[in-house]
Amino acid sequence: MLSPVSQLLVRNRQRFTGRWLLVNPQDAQVFQELDGDICGFHQYFDIYTQACEQGQADKHHFGVSYPLKQAFDGIVIMMPKAKEQAQMLIANLVHCLVPDGQMLLAGDNKGGVKSAPKLFAPYSEHCVKLDSARHCALYGMQPDKPLPEFAVDNWLKEVTLNVGKHQYPIAFLPGVFSSGSLDPATRMLLENLHPVPKGRVLDFGCGAGVIGCYLGLENPQAEVVMADVSALALYCAEKSATNNGIKATVIPSHGLNAIDGSFAAAYTNPPFHTGLNTDYDVTLGFIRQLSKFLQPGAVLQLVANGFIPYLPILQENFKAVKVAAESSKFRLYLAK
């Protein structure tokens, strides 16, 4: 079923004449509903994979930014949760429009799309509300101001974290979890870390690489694998690993779909949101499938908000589960 934002785009299908780019659509089906030359730019691996499976994979790009050499008659950006991520996307994609090309911003009214006039102001004197439906809105503009140069690394910020035994730098981009700070649940995991074994260890939902880099610092003989659905997170994780002198393998994956091999341990502060919505499905699938990837005697350390009912699912899938640490907000599980 199409998301409300995609339904709004389909309602405006007559606008998409010429060559258009859809940026971070919430579902892949929208590409089948729109006619014409429609391409996709995806910063999230799940929708990218689904879109490629529908055919014309060459029209879809997964990455942290879009190649500036491309040119489109129009671009539609789906409003991300973080406004700074929207700013970075706009700064990148204004360079990918033909002269007099259109840039649109679509999103849920509660998700920040109403800030479109301010987001577009550095590039155009005029921003127009084009349509609204399904509690969503569509805004548009044509750039008419000089365009500043764009480079992803200009949007990076590096923060030095001090946790447990280590002080180490982490690179953050807009839109990456806990951008610029140490999430308190992750701190609980790292301060109560089970000994990191030799061999392959998995940081699932790695974000900027906070856990994965700590694992590599804790045991340089560990082979750290960091996996995430977000291209922004993976870019940061690679930067963070390099800056800490850690040899890490960084893998785009939705759940465990792109993971292979076995692991001596797994660690995670798993996501429980998809966009603005609460979504436990990815983490529940991870817990149910993980045993196939764990070596005999391997452990999982999972930290989460205390109200999320992960304990029964962990007990169904692991021989031994205990609460290793707990606060008024968070709970750290150790499963063997």
N, C-alpha and C positions, 0 to 999 in steps of 0.2 A: 504494500500500500504506500502511496506517495505521502511524504511528509507535508504538513501544511504549507511550508515554504515552497516546496516543489509544485504543489497545487497552484500556488500563486503564479509561479513561472509559466506553468502550462496555460493558465488563464490569459497570460500575456504572450502567447506563442507568436502572435503576428509581429511582435517587435524583433524577433530573431531572424532577420534577413541578412544575408552575407555570412561572414565567418565569425562565430562566437565561441567564447571560452566560459565554461562554468567552473567556478572555483569553490572547492570543498562542498559539493552538494551533499545533502544528508542521506540520499539514497541513489542507487545506480539506475533505477527504473526511469528517472526523469529523462535520461538520454534517449530512451525509446519513445517517449511521449512527445518530444520536440522534433520538428522537421528541420531540414537544412544541414549546414556544415557546422556541427557542434562538437567542440573538443572539451576535454576535462583536465583540470589541474587539481591534484589531490595531495593534501598534506597528511592524509590518514589512509593507512594501507588497506583497511577493510573495504571501504567503498571503492578504492582504486582497483582492488582485485575483482570485486563484483562487476565493475564497469568493463574491465578487460575481458572477463568471461562472456560478456554479452556480444563480443565481437569488436573489430576495429580497435585493437589494443594500441595501435600506433597513434591513435588520437588522444591517448591519455598519458599524462605525465605525473609521476610520483616523485616528490622532492621537497626541499625546504623553500625553494624559490623557483620562479618560472624563467626559462631562457629569454633574455632580452631581445634576441634576434627575431622572435616570433612577432607577428602583427595580426590583430583582429579588428573587425568592424565594431565589435562590442564585447564587453566582459562583464559577467555577473559574479560578484563576490557574495557568498553566504556569510552573514555576520557571525564572526566567531564570538566565543564567550568573553575573551579578553580584548578590550578596545585597542590595546597596543599591538596585538596581532593584526587587527584590521588595519591599523596605520601602516604596519610593515608590508602587508599585502598590497595596499593601495600604492605605496611608494615604489614597490616592485612593478606592479602591473600597469601603471600609467605609461610605462615605457613600451608596453606591448600593444598599444592602440595605434591604428592608422590615423592620419590627420582627420580631425572631426569625428573620431570614434567616440563611442559612448561607454561610460562605466556606470554600472548599476550596483546597488547594495540592497540585498534582500534579507529579511530576517523576522523573527518573532518580536512583537511589540515590547515584550518584557525582556528581550535579550540584547538591548542596546542599539537596535537599528535606527531608533529615533535620533541618535547622535550623528546620522549621516551628514547633515549640513556642516557640522564642525569637522568631521573626518575629511570631507571633500574640500573644505575651505582653502587649504594650502595649494590646491590645484585648479580651482575654478571659482569664478565669482557667483555662479548660479548652481543651485541644487534644487531639483524639482521632485515632489512626491508624485509618483506615477500611478500608484494603485495601492489598495489595501483590501485584504480579505483574509478569512481564516485566522484572525488575530495577528496577521503579519502585514508587513508593508514593503513597498518597493520604491527606492529613491534612485535618481539618475543625475548625471552631470557629464559635461564635455570639458576636458582640460583646456584652459585658456591662459595658463600662467607658465612661466619657465619651470622646467622639471629638474629638480636636483638629482645628482647621480645616486645610483642605488648599489649597495653592496651588503650582503647578508651580515658580514662581520661587523659592520657599523652598528648593528642592532644587538650584538652580543654584549653581555656584561658578565664579569667574572667576580665571584664571591668566594672568600676564603671561609670555609666551615671549620669549626672547632668542636669536635665531638669524640667521646671515648678517648682512644689513645692517639688520635690523629688530627692534625690541622692540614687541610688540603684545599686546593682551588677547584671550583666547579663553574662551568660556563652555562649561562642561561640565555634563552631567547624568549621573546614574548609568546605567551600561549603554552609554555611548558610548565608542568605541575610545580607548584610552590616556588615560582620564579623569583630568584633572588634571596631565598631564605631556606632554612632547614625546617621541614615539616615536623611538628612535635611527635607524630606517630613514627616517622622514620628515625628520629632521635631515640625513641624507646627501643626500636629494633637494634640499632647500632650499639647502644649502651648495654644491651643484654645479648650480645651476639654469641651464638653457638660457635665453637671453634671452626674456623674455615679450613676445610681439608685441601689436600693436593688434588689435582685433576680438575675436571670441568665443574664449574659452579655457575648457577643461573640466577641473574637478576631479572625477574619478570616484571614488566611494566616499569622499565628502568628510569623513565624520565630523563633528567639531565645527567644521570650516572652517579648519583650520590651514594647509593648502596654499592653498586658495582665497583666504583673506585675504592671505596673503603675495604671491600673484600680483597682487592688486589694489593692494597697497602698492608693489610693484616697478614696475608700470606702470599708473598711474591711467586710461590710455586703453583698457585691456583691459576687455572685457565678460565678467565672470566668471560662469560657470554651475557651480553645485555640485549634484551628484546623489548620492543615497544611498537605500538601501532602508529605513532606519530613521527613523521619525518623531522619535525622540529626537535623533538626529544632525542632522536638518534643522532642528529647533527651535533647537539650539545654533548651527548654521551661520548662521541668520538673525540671532540675537542677536550673534554674533561679527562678522558683516559690518556690522551697524548700529553696534556699538561702535567699529569701525575706520573708519567713514565710507565704506564701500565699497558701491557699488551692485552687488548680486549677484542673480542669479536662482537660486532654490533649488527643485529638482525631485525629487519622489519617483519613483524608478525602480528596477526590478529589472533589472540589467544596463543595456543601452541601449534597453530596450523603450519607455520613455516619452520618449526624447530625439529631437529633430528639429533640422533646420538643420545648418550646417557649422561647423567650428572651425579656428582658425589654429594651435592647439596643444592637447595634452591631457597631463595630469599625474595620476599616481596612485600611492598606496601601497595596492594592492588587498587586499581581504579574502581569506582562505583558510580561514575557518571558517564553518560553519553550526551555531549552537548549540555543542555540545561536539565536533562532528565536523569533521574536515578536509575541505574542499570547494573544489576548484580550478575547478569548472565555470563559475561566473559570470565569473571573470577570463579563462579561456580563451575564453569566448564574446565577452567584451569585446574581446580582442585580434583575434579573427577578424572581428568586425563593424566595428571602429573605422574602417578605411580608407574606408568609405562616408560617414563623417562628417567626414573631414579634407580641408581644402583643399589644393591643390597646394603642395608644399614644406613642409607642416606637419610637426611633430615630436610624438612621444610620449616622455615621460620616465616610466619605470616603475621603482619600487624594490621589492625583495622579498628575502626570505630566500634566501641563496645556494644552498640545497639544492633549491629549487623549479625544475623544468626549463622555465622560460619561454623560454629562448633559441631552441630549435628552432621553437617556435610563432611567435615574433617574426620569425625569419628567413623563415618561410613566407609571412608576410603583409606584410612591409615590404621595400623595396628595399635599405635600408642599416641595419644594426644594429651598435652597438658598446657595450661596457661603459664607461660614463663614469666610474664610481668603484666601488671594491670594498673590503670589509673582511673580517674572518674570519667575519662573520655575514651581511652584506648585499651586494647587487649592484644597481647603478643602471644601467639600460639607456637608451640614446638611440636611438630608431628614427625613420627618415625615410621 
